Amino acid sequence: MATVEERVRAVTARVLRVDSAHIRPEHRFTTDLGAESIQSVELVAAFEEEFGIEMDEDAALSVQTVGDAVSFITEVCKQQGVAV
């Protein structure tokens, strides 16, 4: 089974149309990966679908980097009893 980081990178690559091999934990969704506001909302929805969770949209949209998204999603999964 893929790790949370691998799954976050795969979803990010699909939504933002970038090569997942070039996505690093320190990359910012907007400045480094080129996410626009609508794509940020699409990312939140895609992460929710990928992990079977519900995230607070404001909290999720405040996450800036790929690494922070991994930590945020891992915590949400724990809170909601979703195995990762």
Accessible surface in RSA format (square Angstrom, percent):
REM  Atomic radii and reference values for relative SASA: ProtOr
REM  Chains: A
REM  Algorithm: Lee & Richards
REM  Probe-radius: 1.40
REM  Slices: 20
REM RES _ NUM      All-atoms   Total-Side   Main-Chain    Non-polar    All polar
REM                ABS   REL    ABS   REL    ABS   REL    ABS   REL    ABS   REL
RES MET A   1   199.75 103.4 111.43  73.7  88.32 210.3 101.12  86.0  98.63 130.7
RES ALA A   2    48.71  44.8  31.13  48.0  17.58  40.0  35.35  49.8  13.37  35.4
RES THR A   3    77.60  55.2  69.57  70.5   8.03  19.1  74.88 100.6   2.72   4.1
RES VAL A   4    17.73  11.7  14.37  13.0   3.36   8.1  14.37  12.5   3.36   9.1
RES GLU A   5    61.95  35.6  60.96  46.1   0.99   2.4  13.81  26.7  48.14  39.3
RES GLU A   6    87.06  50.0  80.76  61.1   6.30  15.0  30.66  59.3  56.40  46.1
RES ARG A   7    36.42  15.3  34.15  17.4   2.27   5.4  12.97  17.7  23.46  14.2
RES VAL A   8     0.00   0.0   0.00   0.0   0.00   0.0   0.00   0.0   0.00   0.0
RES ARG A   9    57.84  24.3  57.84  29.5   0.00   0.0   3.47   4.7  54.37  32.9
RES ALA A  10    52.96  48.7  46.16  71.2   6.80  15.5  49.21  69.3   3.76   9.9
RES VAL A  11     1.04   0.7   1.04   0.9   0.00   0.0   1.04   0.9   0.00   0.0
RES THR A  12     0.00   0.0   0.00   0.0   0.00   0.0   0.00   0.0   0.00   0.0
RES ALA A  13    14.48  13.3  11.43  17.6   3.05   6.9  11.78  16.6   2.70   7.2
RES ARG A  14   149.77  62.9 128.90  65.7  20.87  49.7  79.20 108.2  70.57  42.8
RES VAL A  15    21.36  14.1  11.92  10.8   9.45  22.8  17.97  15.6   3.40   9.2
RES LEU A  16    14.67   8.2   1.27   0.9  13.41  33.7   1.32   0.9  13.35  35.9
RES ARG A  17   203.14  85.3 170.08  86.7  33.06  78.7  72.94  99.7 130.21  78.9
RES VAL A  18    50.21  33.0  34.24  31.0  15.97  38.5  43.31  37.6   6.91  18.7
RES ASP A  19    79.98  56.0  62.71  62.4  17.27  40.8  30.05  70.7  49.93  49.8
RES SER A  20    42.51  35.9  39.71  53.0   2.80   6.4   7.29  15.5  35.22  49.3
RES ALA A  21    55.68  51.2  47.99  74.1   7.70  17.5  51.56  72.6   4.13  10.9
RES HIS A  22   123.02  67.2 117.09  81.4   5.93  15.2  81.14  83.6  41.88  48.7
RES ILE A  23     1.18   0.7   0.35   0.3   0.83   2.0   0.35   0.3   0.83   2.2
RES ARG A  24   108.92  45.7 108.92  55.5   0.00   0.0  28.60  39.1  80.32  48.7
RES PRO A  25    57.51  41.9  55.32  50.4   2.19   8.0  55.84  46.1   1.67  10.4
RES GLU A  26   117.38  67.4 101.34  76.7  16.04  38.2  65.44 126.6  51.94  42.4
RES HIS A  27    42.51  23.2  42.50  29.5   0.01   0.0  19.93  20.5  22.58  26.3
RES ARG A  28   103.61  43.5 103.61  52.8   0.00   0.0  19.24  26.3  84.38  51.1
RES PHE A  29    15.79   7.9  15.79   9.8   0.00   0.0  15.79   9.6   0.00   0.0
RES THR A  30    68.31  48.6  59.68  60.5   8.63  20.6  49.86  67.0  18.46  27.9
RES THR A  31   109.23  77.7  73.63  74.6  35.60  84.8  77.93 104.7  31.31  47.3
RES ASP A  32    79.61  55.8  46.88  46.7  32.73  77.4   8.40  19.8  71.21  71.0
RES LEU A  33    21.41  11.9   9.93   7.1  11.48  28.9  13.84   9.7   7.58  20.4
RES GLY A  34    48.61  59.9   0.00   N/A  48.61  59.9  32.72  89.8  15.89  35.6
RES ALA A  35     7.38   6.8   0.00   0.0   7.38  16.8   0.00   0.0   7.38  19.6
RES GLU A  36   119.38  68.5 113.48  85.9   5.90  14.1  38.26  74.0  81.12  66.2
RES SER A  37    95.49  80.7  81.49 108.7  14.01  32.3  54.43 115.9  41.07  57.5
RES ILE A  38   109.69  62.4 107.34  80.0   2.35   5.7 109.65  79.0   0.03   0.1
RES GLN A  39    35.44  19.8  35.44  25.9   0.00   0.0   7.90  16.8  27.53  20.9
RES SER A  40    22.80  19.3  21.30  28.4   1.50   3.5  15.03  32.0   7.77  10.9
RES VAL A  41    60.93  40.1  60.36  54.6   0.56   1.4  60.36  52.4   0.56   1.5
RES GLU A  42    82.03  47.1  76.34  57.8   5.69  13.5  33.35  64.5  48.69  39.8
RES LEU A  43     6.06   3.4   6.06   4.3   0.00   0.0   6.06   4.3   0.00   0.0
RES VAL A  44    13.89   9.1  13.89  12.6   0.00   0.0  13.89  12.1   0.00   0.0
RES ALA A  45    55.25  50.8  49.60  76.5   5.66  12.9  50.94  71.7   4.31  11.4
RES ALA A  46    15.02  13.8   8.82  13.6   6.21  14.1  14.35  20.2   0.67   1.8
RES PHE A  47    10.23   5.1  10.23   6.3   0.00   0.0  10.23   6.2   0.00   0.0
RES GLU A  48    45.48  26.1  43.09  32.6   2.39   5.7   9.25  17.9  36.23  29.6
RES GLU A  49   153.14  87.9 126.63  95.8  26.51  63.1  50.19  97.1 102.95  84.1
RES GLU A  50    64.36  36.9  43.75  33.1  20.61  49.1   8.90  17.2  55.46  45.3
RES PHE A  51     6.81   3.4   0.16   0.1   6.65  17.3   2.62   1.6   4.20  12.0
RES GLY A  52    58.87  72.6   0.00   N/A  58.87  72.6  37.55 103.0  21.32  47.7
RES ILE A  53     8.25   4.7   0.00   0.0   8.25  19.9   2.60   1.9   5.65  15.3
RES GLU A  54   140.84  80.9 135.20 102.3   5.64  13.4  47.80  92.5  93.04  76.0
RES MET A  55    17.91   9.3   2.14   1.4  15.77  37.6   4.17   3.5  13.74  18.2
RES ASP A  56    94.52  66.2  77.37  77.0  17.15  40.5  38.13  89.7  56.38  56.2
RES GLU A  57    90.55  52.0  84.99  64.3   5.56  13.2  23.86  46.2  66.69  54.5
RES ASP A  58   115.79  81.1 106.33 105.8   9.46  22.4  31.15  73.3  84.64  84.4
RES ALA A  59    38.32  35.2  29.90  46.1   8.42  19.1  36.90  52.0   1.41   3.7
RES ALA A  60    10.71   9.8   2.67   4.1   8.03  18.3   2.92   4.1   7.78  20.6
RES LEU A  61    64.77  36.1  43.60  31.2  21.17  53.2  46.17  32.4  18.60  50.1
RES SER A  62    73.71  62.3  55.01  73.4  18.70  43.1  44.14  94.0  29.57  41.4
RES VAL A  63    29.62  19.5  15.08  13.7  14.54  35.0  20.17  17.5   9.45  25.6
RES GLN A  64    81.11  45.4  77.37  56.5   3.73   8.9  29.42  62.6  51.69  39.2
RES THR A  65    22.50  16.0  22.50  22.8   0.00   0.0  18.30  24.6   4.20   6.3
RES VAL A  66     0.09   0.1   0.09   0.1   0.00   0.0   0.09   0.1   0.00   0.0
RES GLY A  67    20.82  25.7   0.00   N/A  20.82  25.7  17.29  47.4   3.53   7.9
RES ASP A  68    75.32  52.8  72.70  72.4   2.62   6.2  12.60  29.6  62.72  62.6
RES ALA A  69     4.68   4.3   4.21   6.5   0.47   1.1   4.68   6.6   0.00   0.0
RES VAL A  70    28.59  18.8  28.59  25.9   0.00   0.0  28.59  24.8   0.00   0.0
RES SER A  71    73.35  62.0  63.27  84.4  10.08  23.2  37.59  80.1  35.75  50.1
RES PHE A  72    50.08  25.1  43.49  26.9   6.58  17.1  49.73  30.2   0.34   1.0
RES ILE A  73     1.74   1.0   1.74   1.3   0.00   0.0   1.74   1.3   0.00   0.0
RES THR A  74    32.70  23.3  32.70  33.1   0.00   0.0  28.91  38.8   3.79   5.7
RES GLU A  75    84.62  48.6  83.90  63.5   0.72   1.7  35.50  68.7  49.12  40.1
RES VAL A  76    12.44   8.2  12.44  11.3   0.00   0.0  12.44  10.8   0.00   0.0
RES CYS A  77     0.05   0.0   0.05   0.1   0.00   0.0   0.05   0.1   0.00   0.0
RES LYS A  78   142.30  69.4 116.75  71.6  25.55  60.8  73.96  66.6  68.34  72.8
RES GLN A  79   131.86  73.7  91.28  66.7  40.58  96.6  38.71  82.4  93.15  70.7
RES GLN A  80    82.99  46.4  51.61  37.7  31.38  74.7  33.86  72.1  49.13  37.3
RES GLY A  81    70.47  86.9   0.00   N/A  70.47  86.9  36.84 101.1  33.63  75.3
RES VAL A  82    43.84  28.8  34.22  31.0   9.62  23.2  38.72  33.6   5.12  13.9
RES ALA A  83    95.26  87.6  68.73 106.1  26.53  60.3  79.77 112.3  15.50  41.0
RES VAL A  84    75.60  49.7  17.82  16.1  57.78 139.2  34.52  30.0  41.07 111.4
END  Absolute sums over single chains surface
CHAIN  1 A     4947.6       3924.4       1023.2       2555.6       2392.0
END  Absolute sums over all chains
TOTAL          4947.6       3924.4       1023.2       2555.6       2392.0
